[in-house]
């Protein structure tokens, strides 16, 4: 029987990071993965979708260049070639992960694990003895039980990235991040996209003032957005709703994800709804077993899972790490423009605060790049000027946000942020002005 200090089940963004951190901290580590390394993020989610979004951004930029006086006679999209590029990039990233695992002297086991009642693991008919276990088994797409669903062919996020031909028409059910990002991925390439979302708005977990900007951009891209209705039935090639009937050529469900819990189905772990319940150190109700990522709820984000994995390892090592502050986890939407947020939204703040907002239309770099749609919003406490939250809506928002987040994580406040000398011209120099606006001393407002 093989013996390890730590066995990680699942080699996604949380699992492989936890395993490497543990191995480089001196533990004897194994990873068990039944599919590909990288998990849903690298193979079925954020990486393939972001590659496709980059393709679409290029097409949008070419079209926008006509306003500058640069005219391209025609845009020909070789969709199979774009998808081949996507696959090549993903394979390179997966190969890199395997190298990282090998360099850390981790035992990699391909197979389907099962945790037994005595705390050991069975995989490929063999038993593994381990002192500690980290569960990082991720999630799978959730498809609501619509009437007539059994008669329709449809995609989920597990299958949509495998298409080889550009759809002429795609109907997306859902209005969250995945649904909207897929619309931005395919509409600029020529797909006629319809979004059906029964709620009153899209992106309801995101900054409210960002939503009308994204709705307008969807409209500009020719996306049909249908909101605030009741689903009634799905037929072979048609969705029936209280607002009318919507024919489709291809159908995508982007309606959330549910945790993969088959590995521990017989262990009677304490649960919190659909998710495994954990404490601040990601320990489950079984003392030597930890859980991270999509199976514990919270922010179902790759970078959150990676941070949780490192935190769990530090707890196993007895280092008693400080709990992860949810307000320091960035949330990103890779639309065009992007939305990036950390901490509290304006309507979530309970204490007295100061909210500043600077539009990019007054920023020189944004204007010269043609990316003047959007803003920086900054939220600070009224008395101590603590950084409570921030949001950037604009091109490159997911990179621009990091300056503000870094200052917050380092214990700084709005005063500290306002003293940073940003290079000019840059879009990020608006950050300094947003911080100075807390003291009514912004220059460009």
C-alpha positions, 0 to 999 in steps of 0.5 A: 500500500502506498503512503502519502502525507497528503493526497489531493483528489482533483487536479483542477485550478485548486487541486494542482496548486494545493499539491505543488504548494504542499510538495514544495513545503516538504510533504509527500504528495499524490494527486488523483485525477480521472480526467485532464489536469486543469479541471473545468477552468482549463478545459471547459470554462474560463481558459477556452472562453477567454481565448474565444473572447480574444478572437472576437475582440480582434474582430471588433477592433478591426471594425472599430478601426474604420472610424479612425480611417483604417478600412479593411475590405472584408473580415473572413473568419476561419472558425476551425482555425480559431478553434485549433488555436484554442486547443493548441493554447490549452494543450500548452498550458496542460503540458506546463501543469504536468511539468510543474507537477513533475518538477515538484516530485508529486505522484500523479495517478490517473483514475477515479478515486473513492474515499473509504470510511476508514479515511483511506482512498481506493483508486484503480483497485488499489488502496492508498493510505494518506494522512490528509486529504484535500477534496478538489473535485470541482463542479458540473453544469446544472440544467434545470428540469424544463418540460420537454427538455428530453426532446431537445438537443442542447449544449452545456459548458462541457460541450460548447467549446468543442464545436468545430463550425461557427453556429449560424444561430445560438440561443443561450438560456441564462443571464449570468457571467457564462451566458453573457461571455458566450454571447460576446464570444460568438456574436462578433464572429457572425452568430445570431445570438439570443439570450433568454433570461427569466430574471429582470436583468443580466449579471445580477451579481455584478455592479448595477451601473455596469449592466446597462453598458453591457446591455447596450453593447449586446444590442450593438452586437445584434444580440437579442436579449429577452428578460422577465418572463416565465419558461413554459416548455422546450420543444425540439427546436423552440423555446416556449415562454410567456413572452413568446416562442423563440426558435433555435438552431443550437441551444446552450444552457448556462444555468449554473453549476453543481458540485461533484460529490460522488467521491465522498457520497458515502461519508455523510460529510456535514453539508451546507445546502448542496455544498460541503461545509468547511471551517475557516481552514477548509476542514470538513467534518472529518478532521483529516479531510479538507475541501476547496473550490466549487464543492464548498460554494462561495465564489466559484472562481479558479483563483479563489480555489487556488488560494483556498488550496494554499490556505488548506495546505498551510493549515495542514502544516500547522501554520494557522493561516489568517482566514481568507477575506472574501473582500480581497477576492476579485470578480471578473467578467471578460466582456468588452468592456470588462467588469472587475470588482472586489469588496463591496458594491455600493448598494451593499455598504451598511456603514457611512461611506464615500463613493467616487466615480470617474468616467474613462471619457476624461482619460487621455489613454482611454481616448487615444485607444478608443476605449472610453466607455466605462468608469472606475468606482471607488468605495471608502469608509467615511471616517478612516478612508478604509478601502471597502470596494472598487469596480472598474468597467472598461477595456483591461479592467481585470488588470487595472483593478489590481493596483487598488486591490494590492493596496487594500491587501497590504493594509493601505487606505485611500490616502496611500492609494492617492499618493501613488505616482502613476505614469502618464498617459495610462488608464490606471492613472484614473485610480489615483484620481478616484482615490483623491476624490475621496478628499474632494481633490480629484484633478480630472472630475 
